[in-house]
Amino acid sequence: MQVNVRPYQTQDCSSILEIVNYNINHTTNIYEYLPRTLEEQIQQL
């Protein structure tokens, strides 16, 4: 199996946002209390 790693791109934000918000709501992996918006996630780029 080959894995290709590429830089984070704007079109990835909505998928990454799902993962981040799940972790904000259901785990202690991310020390934030409120889910992020898409605009906030894009700013993380």
Rosetta blueprint (number, residue, H / E / L):
1 M L
2 Q L
3 V L
4 N L
5 V L
6 R L
7 P L
8 Y L
9 Q L
10 T H
11 Q H
12 D H
13 C H
14 S H
15 S H
16 I H
17 L H
18 E H
19 I H
20 V H
21 N H
22 Y H
23 N H
24 I H
25 N H
26 H H
27 T L
28 T L
29 N L
30 I L
31 Y L
32 E L
33 Y L
34 L L
35 P L
36 R L
37 T L
38 L H
39 E H
40 E H
41 Q H
42 I H
43 Q H
44 Q L
45 L L
